[in-house]
Amino acid sequence: MARSAPWPPAGPPARCVPLKSRTEPEAFAQSRPPGRLAAVIAADAVGLAAGYALDLAFGDPRRFHPVAGFGRAAGALERRVYAPSRWAGLVFTAAAVGAPVLAGVGLAAATRHQPVARAALTAAATWTVLGGRTLRREARTMAGHLERGDLPAARGRLGHLCGRDPSALDERELARATVESVAENTSDAVVAPLLWGGVAGLPGLLGYRAANTLDAMVGHRSARYERFGTAAARLDDALNLAPSRLTGLLTIGLAVVGGGTHRETWRVWRRDRNDHPSPNAGQCEAAMAGALGVRLGGRNVYFGRSEVRPLIGDGPRPSAKDARRAARVSAAVGAGAALMAIGLAWSRTELLGRLRARAGVPPSWTAQGKPRRKERC
């Protein structure tokens, strides 16, 4: 008589092999979230690409700009909580930046199973927070005024780029202000929002733009904001540490667009990047000076105060043609940053799968992106 097989069988059936017994590639493949979840995560990448394309084609919305609306709301909040203290400034910054971040988290959660809606929201947010086309348009407008010798028009236009007092600036100083503003704002208005969008999606896009707007409003040194604006300025500095250095490196890699060389741009950037009083602006300005072969820095006059900054770069003071060259470099750097941000957003699918595999989390997602019911073994 044949001996019957033991019951219950020794060990689990083949389809219930514990995750720990699988090889790492098998575990990764099993725990990677396919289907709808992966599509939602990838929607951030699609939305970033679409938003960048919208900015490239249309620039900032001319009416009802959401950032302008945020600025008015932040101004109203400032009037309610202002006090000449760092503590009041910290409360103001936490509330004004925290609200957009929480809104981004809520929108991301609401669209966690809706990839089309997530892509559309990310595209709209990206378009809203980017300012690349507008920045380049202003640089070219300034160059046109300077090329025609129309200094009054150029002085009247400078306020669209920076807060310097243009009343006594000549052609070379107006061109220098333009090149420096393009260099710094390539990071602030293009590279940084793209990078934070690639890393953190909607919360990253909205939170960064809120922090950067607050810095422009209250982060400068004045009698009113000397203490109140400290928190906003420090937060903006922290958020721009990585983007400003990435901007410098991309400018080095794309220096040929502005007529420079990689070697010379690298040399100037390494030598002069830390001479600037800002921990971030010097990274961008030094690289731009090297790419264009010009000298930046010197005395900057603002309304009610002046600053003397170290010289950056070698060569002559910028001219109108250098403002146009700076705009071309800015466009190339923005394109490079967009590709990197899209890659970062797309790679979050892979990263999530690997983290689940390393943590030993069993596969729990079906092809439709919904939790799978536990099976009996």
Backbone hydrogen bonds in HBPLUS format (Angstrom, degrees):
<---DONOR---> <-ACCEPTOR-->    atom                        ^
c    i                          cat <-CA-CA->   ^        H-A-AA   ^      H-
h    n   atom  resd res      DA  || num        DHA   H-A  angle D-A-AA Bond
n    s   type  num  typ     dist DA aas  dist angle  dist       angle   num
A0016-CYS N   A0013-PRO O   2.98 MM   3  5.42 157.9  2.03 113.9 121.1     1
A0017-VAL N   A0014-ALA O   3.39 MM   3  5.50 148.9  2.49 115.7 111.7     2
A0021-SER N   A0018-PRO O   3.02 MM   3  5.61 148.2  2.12 113.2 121.9     3
A0022-ARG N   A0019-LEU O   3.10 MM   3  5.50 159.4  2.15 112.3 118.7     4
A0027-ALA N   A0023-THR O   2.89 MM   4  6.18 160.0  1.93 156.2 162.7     5
A0028-PHE N   A0024-GLU O   2.83 MM   4  5.99 160.1  1.87 155.2 160.5     6
A0029-ALA N   A0025-PRO O   2.91 MM   4  6.07 158.9  1.95 144.1 150.0     7
A0030-GLN N   A0026-GLU O   2.89 MM   4  6.09 152.9  1.96 147.1 154.7     8
A0031-SER N   A0027-ALA O   2.88 MM   4  6.02 154.3  1.95 149.0 155.6     9
A0032-ARG N   A0028-PHE O   2.90 MM   4  5.78 126.9  2.19 145.0 154.7    10
A0039-ALA N   A0035-GLY O   3.00 MM   4  6.24 152.3  2.07 149.0 157.9    11
A0040-VAL N   A0036-ARG O   2.90 MM   4  6.17 149.3  1.99 149.8 157.4    12
A0041-ILE N   A0037-LEU O   3.02 MM   4  6.34 160.9  2.05 153.1 158.0    13
A0042-ALA N   A0038-ALA O   2.87 MM   4  6.05 164.2  1.90 150.5 155.3    14
A0043-ALA N   A0039-ALA O   2.88 MM   4  5.96 124.2  2.19 132.5 147.2    15
A0044-ASP N   A0041-ILE O   3.24 MM   3  5.86 150.7  2.33 112.4 118.5    16
A0045-ALA N   A0042-ALA O   2.98 MM   3  5.27 122.7  2.32 103.7 117.4    17
A0046-VAL N   A0042-ALA O   3.13 MM   4  6.55 158.2  2.18 150.6 156.7    18
A0047-GLY N   A0043-ALA O   2.77 MM   4  5.91 159.4  1.81 149.5 155.5    19
A0048-LEU N   A0044-ASP O   2.90 MM   4  6.10 154.8  1.97 145.8 152.1    20
A0049-ALA N   A0045-ALA O   3.06 MM   4  6.30 161.9  2.09 148.6 153.2    21
A0050-ALA N   A0046-VAL O   2.94 MM   4  6.19 160.7  1.97 150.1 155.6    22
A0051-GLY N   A0047-GLY O   2.83 MM   4  5.96 162.8  1.86 150.9 155.8    23
A0052-TYR N   A0048-LEU O   2.91 MM   4  6.04 158.1  1.96 148.0 153.8    24
A0053-ALA N   A0049-ALA O   3.01 MM   4  6.20 155.3  2.07 144.2 151.1    25
A0054-LEU N   A0050-ALA O   2.92 MM   4  6.21 149.8  2.01 146.9 155.4    26
A0055-ASP N   A0051-GLY O   3.03 MM   4  6.32 159.3  2.07 148.0 152.8    27
A0056-LEU N   A0052-TYR O   2.89 MM   4  6.10 155.7  1.95 146.9 154.5    28
A0057-ALA N   A0053-ALA O   2.93 MM   4  6.12 144.6  2.06 142.9 151.8    29
A0058-PHE N   A0054-LEU O   2.79 MM   4  5.83 166.7  1.81 156.5 160.2    30
A0059-GLY N   A0055-ASP O   2.90 MM   4  4.41 138.5  2.08 111.9 123.8    31
A0068-ALA N   A0065-HIS O   3.07 MM   3  5.34 121.7  2.42 104.9 118.8    32
A0069-GLY N   A0065-HIS O   3.11 MM   4  6.49 153.2  2.19 149.9 158.1    33
A0070-PHE N   A0066-PRO O   2.83 MM   4  6.14 153.0  1.90 148.2 155.7    34
A0071-GLY N   A0067-VAL O   2.90 MM   4  6.17 152.9  1.97 144.3 151.8    35
A0072-ARG N   A0068-ALA O   3.04 MM   4  6.38 151.5  2.12 147.0 153.5    36
A0073-ALA N   A0069-GLY O   3.03 MM   4  6.33 159.5  2.07 149.2 154.7    37
A0074-ALA N   A0070-PHE O   2.79 MM   4  6.03 160.6  1.83 155.4 161.1    38
A0075-GLY N   A0071-GLY O   2.87 MM   4  6.03 150.6  1.96 142.3 150.7    39
A0076-ALA N   A0072-ARG O   3.00 MM   4  6.27 152.4  2.08 145.3 152.0    40
A0077-LEU N   A0073-ALA O   2.99 MM   4  6.30 155.7  2.05 147.5 154.2    41
A0078-GLU N   A0074-ALA O   2.83 MM   4  6.07 154.9  1.90 147.8 155.1    42
A0079-ARG N   A0075-GLY O   3.11 MM   4  6.37 155.0  2.17 145.7 151.0    43
A0080-ARG N   A0077-LEU O   3.05 MM   3  5.20 133.2  2.28  99.9 112.8    44
A0081-VAL N   A0077-LEU O   3.06 MM   4  6.34 150.2  2.15 154.5 162.6    45
A0082-TYR N   A0078-GLU O   2.83 MM   4  5.32 134.0  2.04 153.4 157.2    46
A0085-SER N   A0083-ALA O   2.64 MM   2  5.52 140.0  1.80 109.6  97.1    47
A0089-GLY N   A0085-SER O   3.29 MM   4  6.51 156.2  2.35 139.8 146.4    48
A0090-LEU N   A0086-ARG O   2.83 MM   4  6.08 144.6  1.96 146.0 155.8    49
A0091-VAL N   A0087-TRP O   3.03 MM   4  6.35 161.1  2.07 152.2 156.0    50
A0092-PHE N   A0088-ALA O   2.99 MM   4  6.18 163.0  2.02 148.3 153.3    51
A0093-THR N   A0089-GLY O   2.91 MM   4  6.06 161.5  1.95 145.5 150.4    52
A0094-ALA N   A0090-LEU O   2.90 MM   4  6.03 166.5  1.92 152.6 156.5    53
A0095-ALA N   A0091-VAL O   3.02 MM   4  6.16 161.3  2.05 149.8 154.5    54
A0096-ALA N   A0092-PHE O   2.91 MM   4  6.01 166.6  1.93 152.2 156.5    55
A0097-VAL N   A0093-THR O   2.92 MM   4  5.87 155.2  1.99 149.5 154.8    56
A0098-GLY N   A0094-ALA O   2.82 MM   4  5.42 144.2  1.94 130.2 142.1    57
A0099-ALA N   A0095-ALA O   3.21 MM   4  6.05 157.1  2.26 139.7 143.2    58
A0101-VAL N   A0097-VAL O   3.25 MM   4  6.46 162.1  2.28 151.8 157.2    59
A0102-LEU N   A0098-GLY O   2.88 MM   4  6.05 165.7  1.90 155.3 158.8    60
A0103-ALA N   A0099-ALA O   2.94 MM   4  6.15 151.6  2.02 147.0 155.6    61
A0104-GLY N   A0100-PRO O   2.87 MM   4  6.11 153.8  1.94 146.3 152.9    62
A0105-VAL N   A0101-VAL O   2.89 MM   4  6.24 155.3  1.95 150.7 157.8    63
A0106-GLY N   A0102-LEU O   2.88 MM   4  6.08 159.8  1.92 148.0 153.4    64
A0107-LEU N   A0103-ALA O   2.92 MM   4  6.15 160.5  1.96 150.5 155.5    65
A0108-ALA N   A0104-GLY O   2.91 MM   4  6.05 157.3  1.96 146.8 153.5    66
A0109-ALA N   A0105-VAL O   2.92 MM   4  6.13 153.7  1.99 146.5 153.7    67
A0110-ALA N   A0106-GLY O   2.89 MM   4  6.08 153.8  1.96 146.1 153.7    68
A0111-THR N   A0107-LEU O   3.13 MM   4  6.26 134.2  2.35 140.0 150.1    69
A0112-ARG N   A0109-ALA O   3.34 MM   3  5.15 162.0  2.37 109.0 106.9    70
A0114-GLN N   A0111-THR O   3.10 MM   3  4.82 169.1  2.11 105.4 107.2    71
A0118-ARG N   A0114-GLN O   2.95 MM   4  6.18 160.1  1.99 157.1 163.7    72
A0119-ALA N   A0115-PRO O   2.91 MM   4  6.04 162.1  1.95 147.3 151.7    73
A0120-ALA N   A0116-VAL O   3.00 MM   4  6.21 158.6  2.05 147.5 153.4    74
A0121-LEU N   A0117-ALA O   2.96 MM   4  6.15 163.9  1.98 152.2 156.0    75
A0122-THR N   A0118-ARG O   2.93 MM   4  6.08 163.6  1.96 152.4 157.3    76
A0123-ALA N   A0119-ALA O   2.89 MM   4  6.02 155.1  1.95 145.8 152.9    77
A0124-ALA N   A0120-ALA O   2.99 MM   4  6.21 161.1  2.02 148.4 153.2    78
A0125-ALA N   A0121-LEU O   2.89 MM   4  6.10 163.1  1.92 151.4 156.3    79
A0126-THR N   A0122-THR O   2.85 MM   4  5.94 160.4  1.89 147.6 153.4    80
A0127-TRP N   A0123-ALA O   2.98 MM   4  6.12 167.0  2.00 150.4 153.9    81
A0128-THR N   A0124-ALA O   3.00 MM   4  6.14 151.9  2.08 142.3 150.4    82
A0129-VAL N   A0125-ALA O   3.01 MM   4  6.25 155.9  2.07 152.9 157.6    83
A0130-LEU N   A0126-THR O   3.07 MM   4  6.09 140.7  2.23 151.2 160.0    84
A0131-GLY N   A0189-ALA O   3.02 MM  58  5.12 143.7  2.16 142.3 143.8    85
A0135-LEU N   A0131-GLY O   3.00 MM   4  6.05 154.6  2.07 145.2 152.6    86
A0136-ARG N   A0132-GLY O   3.04 MM   4  6.32 164.6  2.07 154.5 157.7    87
A0137-ARG N   A0133-ARG O   2.89 MM   4  6.10 152.6  1.96 148.0 156.5    88
A0138-GLU N   A0134-THR O   2.97 MM   4  6.18 159.2  2.02 150.5 155.0    89
A0139-ALA N   A0135-LEU O   3.08 MM   4  6.37 155.1  2.15 146.6 153.5    90
A0140-ARG N   A0136-ARG O   2.99 MM   4  6.21 159.1  2.03 148.4 153.5    91
A0141-THR N   A0137-ARG O   2.88 MM   4  6.09 150.1  1.97 146.1 155.1    92
A0142-MET N   A0138-GLU O   2.95 MM   4  6.17 160.5  1.99 148.8 153.3    93
A0143-ALA N   A0139-ALA O   2.96 MM   4  6.21 157.8  2.01 144.7 151.2    94
A0144-GLY N   A0140-ARG O   2.93 MM   4  6.15 153.0  2.01 144.6 151.3    95
A0145-HIS N   A0141-THR O   3.08 MM   4  6.42 159.9  2.12 151.5 155.7    96
A0146-LEU N   A0142-MET O   3.00 MM   4  6.25 162.9  2.03 154.4 159.1    97
A0147-GLU N   A0143-ALA O   2.86 MM   4  6.02 156.6  1.92 150.1 156.7    98
A0148-ARG N   A0144-GLY O   3.13 MM   4  6.31 144.1  2.27 142.8 151.4    99
A0150-ASP N   A0145-HIS O   2.87 MM   5  5.09 149.0  1.96 161.8 155.9   100
A0149-GLY N   A0146-LEU O   3.02 MM   3  4.91 152.3  2.10  98.8 107.5   101
A0154-ALA N   A0150-ASP O   3.10 MM   4  6.38 157.6  2.15 148.8 155.8   102
A0155-ARG N   A0151-LEU O   2.79 MM   4  5.98 162.6  1.82 159.7 163.7   103
A0156-GLY N   A0152-PRO O   2.97 MM   4  6.15 153.5  2.04 143.1 150.5   104
A0157-ARG N   A0153-ALA O   3.01 MM   4  6.19 131.5  2.25 138.4 151.1   105
A0157-ARG N   A0154-ALA O   3.14 MM   3  5.05 131.2  2.39  92.5 105.8   106
A0158-LEU N   A0154-ALA O   3.09 MM   4  6.21 130.6  2.35 145.3 156.5   107
A0160-HIS N   A0157-ARG O   2.98 MM   3  5.83 166.7  2.00 126.6 130.8   108
A0161-LEU N   A0158-LEU O   2.87 MM   3  5.50 161.9  1.90 121.5 127.6   109
A0162-CYS N   A0158-LEU O   3.11 MM   4  6.37 162.9  2.14 158.9 164.3   110
A0165-ASP N   A0301-VAL O   2.73 MM 136  5.68 167.0  1.75 143.6 148.3   111
A0169-LEU N   A0166-PRO O   3.18 MM   3  5.24 166.6  2.20 110.9 115.1   112
A0174-LEU N   A0170-ASP O   2.91 MM   4  6.09 155.5  1.97 155.2 162.5   113
A0175-ALA N   A0171-GLU O   2.95 MM   4  6.16 153.9  2.02 147.6 154.9   114
A0176-ARG N   A0172-ARG O   2.86 MM   4  6.12 152.6  1.94 144.1 152.3   115
A0177-ALA N   A0173-GLU O   2.94 MM   4  6.13 162.4  1.97 145.7 150.1   116
A0178-THR N   A0174-LEU O   3.06 MM   4  6.25 149.1  2.15 139.3 147.8   117
A0179-VAL N   A0175-ALA O   2.94 MM   4  6.22 166.5  1.96 156.6 158.7   118
A0180-GLU N   A0176-ARG O   2.92 MM   4  6.08 171.3  1.93 159.0 161.5   119
A0181-SER N   A0177-ALA O   3.00 MM   4  6.03 155.1  2.06 140.0 147.2   120
A0182-VAL N   A0178-THR O   2.90 MM   4  6.11 158.8  1.95 152.3 158.3   121
A0183-ALA N   A0179-VAL O   2.95 MM   4  6.14 161.0  1.99 149.8 155.0   122
A0184-GLU N   A0180-GLU O   3.03 MM   4  6.24 169.6  2.04 151.8 153.8   123
A0185-ASN N   A0181-SER O   2.86 MM   4  5.83 164.7  1.88 149.4 154.7   124
A0186-THR N   A0182-VAL O   2.93 MM   4  5.86 130.0  2.18 139.9 149.7   125
A0187-SER N   A0184-GLU O   3.16 MM   3  5.63 133.8  2.38 105.8 116.1   126
A0188-ASP N   A0184-GLU O   3.13 MM   4  6.48 167.7  2.15 145.5 148.2   127
A0189-ALA N   A0185-ASN O   2.78 MM   4  5.28 161.8  1.81 134.3 140.7   128
A0191-VAL N   A0186-THR O   2.97 MM   5  6.35 170.6  1.98 157.9 159.5   129
A0192-ALA N   A0187-SER O   2.83 MM   5  5.57 168.3  1.84 154.6 156.7   130
A0194-LEU N   A0190-VAL O   3.23 MM   4  6.27 159.6  2.27 148.1 154.3   131
A0195-LEU N   A0191-VAL O   2.87 MM   4  6.03 161.7  1.91 155.7 161.3   132
A0196-TRP N   A0192-ALA O   2.96 MM   4  6.15 171.2  1.97 161.9 163.4   133
A0197-GLY N   A0193-PRO O   2.89 MM   4  5.93 143.9  2.02 139.0 149.5   134
A0198-GLY N   A0194-LEU O   2.87 MM   4  6.11 151.1  1.96 147.8 155.4   135
A0199-VAL N   A0195-LEU O   3.01 MM   4  6.27 148.0  2.11 145.6 154.4   136
A0200-ALA N   A0196-TRP O   2.88 MM   4  5.80 166.5  1.89 145.2 149.6   137
A0201-GLY N   A0197-GLY O   2.83 MM   4  4.44 138.9  2.00 122.9 126.7   138
A0204-GLY N   A0201-GLY O   3.08 MM   3  5.35 117.3  2.49 104.4 119.5   139
A0205-LEU N   A0201-GLY O   3.02 MM   4  6.34 159.5  2.07 158.4 164.7   140
A0206-LEU N   A0202-LEU O   3.06 MM   4  6.20 176.2  2.06 164.9 163.7   141
A0207-GLY N   A0203-PRO O   2.87 MM   4  5.70 156.7  1.93 142.0 149.9   142
A0208-TYR N   A0204-GLY O   3.03 MM   4  5.89 161.7  2.06 140.4 145.9   143
A0209-ARG N   A0205-LEU O   3.23 MM   4  6.38 170.4  2.24 147.8 150.7   144
A0210-ALA N   A0206-LEU O   3.04 MM   4  6.17 155.0  2.11 145.6 152.7   145
A0211-ALA N   A0207-GLY O   3.03 MM   4  6.23 164.3  2.06 151.5 155.1   146
A0212-ASN N   A0208-TYR O   2.90 MM   4  6.12 164.0  1.93 158.9 163.4   147
A0213-THR N   A0209-ARG O   2.95 MM   4  6.02 151.5  2.03 142.6 150.2   148
A0214-LEU N   A0210-ALA O   3.01 MM   4  6.24 158.1  2.06 149.6 155.2   149
A0215-ASP N   A0211-ALA O   3.06 MM   4  6.30 153.4  2.13 144.9 152.0   150
A0216-ALA N   A0212-ASN O   3.18 MM   4  6.47 151.8  2.26 140.9 147.5   151
A0217-MET N   A0213-THR O   3.04 MM   4  6.31 139.3  2.22 141.1 152.8   152
A0217-MET N   A0214-LEU O   3.04 MM   3  4.94 122.7  2.38  91.8 107.2   153
A0218-VAL N   A0214-LEU O   2.81 MM   4  5.95 174.2  1.82 167.0 165.9   154
A0219-GLY N   A0215-ASP O   2.80 MM   4  4.13 137.2  1.98 115.2 124.2   155
A0226-GLU N   A0222-SER O   2.90 MM   4  5.38 117.5  2.30 151.8 156.0   156
A0229-GLY N   A0225-TYR O   3.06 MM   4  4.83 154.0  2.13 116.0 122.9   157
A0230-THR N   A0227-ARG O   3.27 MM   3  5.45 166.5  2.29 109.2 113.2   158
A0233-ALA N   A0229-GLY O   3.03 MM   4  6.19 163.3  2.05 155.5 160.5   159
A0234-ARG N   A0230-THR O   2.93 MM   4  6.11 164.5  1.95 157.2 161.2   160
A0235-LEU N   A0231-ALA O   2.97 MM   4  6.09 159.7  2.01 149.3 154.9   161
A0236-ASP N   A0232-ALA O   3.03 MM   4  6.20 163.3  2.06 147.9 152.4   162
A0237-ASP N   A0233-ALA O   2.96 MM   4  6.18 156.4  2.02 146.6 153.5   163
A0238-ALA N   A0234-ARG O   2.98 MM   4  6.21 158.9  2.02 147.5 152.6   164
A0239-LEU N   A0235-LEU O   2.97 MM   4  6.22 162.8  2.00 154.3 158.7   165
A0240-ASN N   A0236-ASP O   3.08 MM   4  6.15 133.5  2.31 141.8 153.0   166
A0240-ASN N   A0237-ASP O   3.27 MM   3  5.26 135.5  2.48  94.7 106.6   167
A0241-LEU N   A0238-ALA O   3.37 MM   3  5.42 166.3  2.39 104.0 108.0   168
A0244-SER N   A0240-ASN O   3.00 MM   4  5.69 162.2  2.03 141.3 146.2   169
A0246-LEU N   A0242-ALA O   2.95 MM   4  6.15 154.1  2.01 154.1 162.3   170
A0247-THR N   A0243-PRO O   2.81 MM   4  6.01 151.3  1.89 146.5 154.6   171
A0248-GLY N   A0244-SER O   3.04 MM   4  6.34 153.0  2.11 140.5 147.0   172
A0249-LEU N   A0245-ARG O   3.00 MM   4  6.26 161.4  2.03 147.0 151.5   173
A0250-LEU N   A0246-LEU O   2.85 MM   4  6.04 161.2  1.88 153.1 158.4   174
A0251-THR N   A0247-THR O   2.91 MM   4  6.05 152.8  1.98 145.8 153.6   175
A0252-ILE N   A0248-GLY O   3.01 MM   4  6.30 151.1  2.09 145.3 152.9   176
A0253-GLY N   A0249-LEU O   2.98 MM   4  6.27 162.7  2.01 148.6 153.0   177
A0254-LEU N   A0250-LEU O   2.90 MM   4  6.06 135.5  2.11 142.4 154.3   178
A0255-ALA N   A0252-ILE O   3.38 MM   3  5.15 166.5  2.40 107.4 106.2   179
A0257-VAL N   A0254-LEU O   3.02 MM   3  5.81 155.9  2.08 122.2 128.3   180
A0258-GLY N   A0255-ALA O   2.96 MM   3  5.56 139.5  2.13 114.9 124.5   181
A0260-GLY N   A0255-ALA O   3.03 MM   5  5.01 152.7  2.11 139.6 130.9   182
A0259-GLY N   A0256-VAL O   3.08 MM   3  4.80 161.3  2.11  99.6 104.8   183
A0265-THR N   A0261-THR O   3.08 MM   4  6.14 164.3  2.11 149.7 154.7   184
A0266-TRP N   A0262-HIS O   2.91 MM   4  5.97 159.9  1.95 149.9 155.7   185
A0267-ARG N   A0263-ARG O   2.98 MM   4  6.19 154.2  2.05 144.9 152.2   186
A0268-VAL N   A0264-GLU O   3.01 MM   4  6.25 168.3  2.03 154.7 156.5   187
A0269-TRP N   A0265-THR O   2.92 MM   4  6.00 161.3  1.95 148.0 154.1   188
A0270-ARG N   A0266-TRP O   2.99 MM   4  6.09 166.7  2.01 149.8 153.0   189
A0271-ARG N   A0267-ARG O   3.09 MM   4  6.21 151.7  2.17 143.5 151.5   190
A0272-ASP N   A0268-VAL O   2.88 MM   4  5.85 166.6  1.89 157.4 160.1   191
A0273-ARG N   A0269-TRP O   3.09 MM   4  5.23 146.3  2.21 140.3 143.0   192
A0275-ASP N   A0272-ASP O   3.09 MM   3  5.40 167.9  2.10 117.4 120.6   193
A0283-GLN N   A0280-ASN O   3.09 MM   3  5.51 135.4  2.29 108.8 119.9   194
A0285-GLU N   A0281-ALA O   2.94 MM   4  6.15 173.2  1.94 162.8 165.0   195
A0286-ALA N   A0282-GLY O   2.97 MM   4  5.69 161.0  2.01 138.5 144.2   196
A0288-MET N   A0284-CYS O   2.99 MM   4  6.19 159.4  2.03 148.9 155.1   197
A0289-ALA N   A0285-GLU O   2.84 MM   4  5.98 159.4  1.88 149.8 155.6   198
A0290-GLY N   A0286-ALA O   3.03 MM   4  6.24 155.7  2.09 145.1 151.3   199
A0291-ALA N   A0287-ALA O   2.93 MM   4  6.16 155.5  1.99 147.9 154.8   200
A0292-LEU N   A0288-MET O   2.97 MM   4  6.12 152.5  2.05 150.9 157.1   201
A0293-GLY N   A0289-ALA O   2.85 MM   4  5.70 127.0  2.14 137.9 151.2   202
A0294-VAL N   A0289-ALA O   3.16 MM   5  5.18 150.5  2.25 138.3 145.2   203
A0295-ARG N   A0316-PRO O   2.92 MM  21  5.72 151.7  2.00 143.2 144.9   204
A0296-LEU N   A0312-ILE O   2.69 MM  16  4.97 162.3  1.72 156.5 159.0   205
A0312-ILE N   A0296-LEU O   2.90 MM  16  4.97 164.8  1.92 128.1 130.7   206
A0298-GLY N   A0309-ARG O   3.09 MM  11  4.91 132.4  2.32 113.2 127.0   207
A0309-ARG N   A0298-GLY O   2.79 MM  11  4.91 177.6  1.79 134.0 133.7   208
A0300-ASN N   A0307-GLU O   2.69 MM   7  5.20 164.6  1.71 162.3 167.3   209
A0307-GLU N   A0300-ASN O   2.81 MM   7  5.20 157.8  1.86 151.5 159.2   210
A0302-TYR N   A0305-ARG O   2.75 MM   3  5.27 156.0  1.81 154.3 161.8   211
A0305-ARG N   A0302-TYR O   3.46 MM   3  5.27 161.4  2.50 103.0 108.3   212
A0322-ASP N   A0319-SER O   3.04 MM   3  5.31 128.7  2.31 102.1 115.6   213
A0323-ALA N   A0320-ALA O   3.06 MM   3  5.25 130.2  2.32 100.3 113.4   214
A0324-ARG N   A0320-ALA O   3.36 MM   4  6.85 149.9  2.46 146.1 153.4   215
A0325-ARG N   A0321-LYS O   3.00 MM   4  6.33 155.4  2.06 145.1 152.2   216
A0326-ALA N   A0322-ASP O   2.83 MM   4  5.99 152.8  1.90 144.3 151.5   217
A0327-ALA N   A0323-ALA O   3.12 MM   4  6.37 147.8  2.23 138.9 146.8   218
A0328-ARG N   A0324-ARG O   3.13 MM   4  6.52 149.3  2.23 145.7 153.5   219
A0329-VAL N   A0325-ARG O   3.00 MM   4  6.35 160.2  2.04 152.4 157.4   220
A0330-SER N   A0326-ALA O   2.90 MM   4  6.09 160.1  1.94 149.0 154.8   221
A0331-ALA N   A0327-ALA O   3.02 MM   4  6.26 152.1  2.10 143.7 150.3   222
A0332-ALA N   A0328-ARG O   3.11 MM   4  6.41 159.8  2.15 149.9 154.6   223
A0333-VAL N   A0329-VAL O   2.91 MM   4  6.14 162.8  1.93 157.2 162.1   224
A0334-GLY N   A0330-SER O   2.93 MM   4  6.08 156.8  1.98 146.8 153.3   225
A0335-ALA N   A0331-ALA O   3.06 MM   4  6.32 153.8  2.13 145.7 152.2   226
A0336-GLY N   A0332-ALA O   3.04 MM   4  6.33 159.5  2.08 148.8 154.2   227
A0337-ALA N   A0333-VAL O   2.90 MM   4  6.14 159.0  1.94 151.6 157.4   228
A0338-ALA N   A0334-GLY O   2.91 MM   4  6.09 151.1  1.99 145.5 153.4   229
A0339-LEU N   A0335-ALA O   3.12 MM   4  6.40 159.8  2.16 150.2 154.1   230
A0340-MET N   A0336-GLY O   3.14 MM   4  6.41 157.0  2.19 146.1 152.4   231
A0341-ALA N   A0337-ALA O   2.88 MM   4  6.09 160.4  1.91 151.8 157.2   232
A0342-ILE N   A0338-ALA O   2.94 MM   4  6.13 162.9  1.97 153.2 157.4   233
A0343-GLY N   A0339-LEU O   3.04 MM   4  6.21 156.8  2.09 143.3 149.8   234
A0344-LEU N   A0340-MET O   2.89 MM   4  6.18 151.9  1.97 148.3 156.3   235
A0345-ALA N   A0341-ALA O   2.96 MM   4  6.22 165.6  1.98 154.3 157.3   236
A0346-TRP N   A0342-ILE O   2.96 MM   4  6.13 160.8  2.00 148.3 154.0   237
A0347-SER N   A0343-GLY O   2.95 MM   4  6.03 149.4  2.05 143.5 151.7   238
A0348-ARG N   A0345-ALA O   3.28 MM   3  5.56 155.8  2.34 103.4 110.5   239
A0349-THR N   A0346-TRP O   3.41 MM   3  6.30 158.7  2.46 120.6 123.1   240
A0351-LEU N   A0347-SER O   2.93 MM   4  6.21 164.4  1.95 157.0 161.8   241
A0352-LEU N   A0348-ARG O   2.92 MM   4  5.96 162.0  1.96 144.3 148.8   242
A0353-GLY N   A0349-THR O   3.15 MM   4  6.39 160.7  2.19 146.4 151.4   243
A0354-ARG N   A0350-GLU O   3.01 MM   4  6.30 160.4  2.04 153.1 158.1   244
A0355-LEU N   A0351-LEU O   2.94 MM   4  6.14 160.4  1.98 154.2 159.5   245
A0356-ARG N   A0352-LEU O   3.01 MM   4  6.21 157.0  2.06 148.6 154.7   246
A0357-ALA N   A0353-GLY O   2.99 MM   4  6.22 154.3  2.06 145.4 152.7   247
A0358-ARG N   A0354-ARG O   2.91 MM   4  6.13 163.8  1.94 152.5 156.3   248
A0359-ALA N   A0355-LEU O   2.99 MM   4  6.06 147.1  2.10 141.5 150.5   249
A0361-VAL N   A0356-ARG O   2.96 MM   5  5.23 156.2  2.02 161.6 159.3   250
A0360-GLY N   A0357-ALA O   3.10 MM   3  5.16 153.9  2.17 100.8 108.9   251
A0372-ARG N   A0364-SER O   3.14 MM   8  5.34 143.5  2.28 114.3 122.1   252
A0366-THR N   A0370-LYS O   3.08 MM   4  5.66 161.2  2.12 150.7 155.6   253
A0369-GLY N   A0366-THR O   2.94 MM   3  5.29 164.9  1.96 114.5 118.8   254
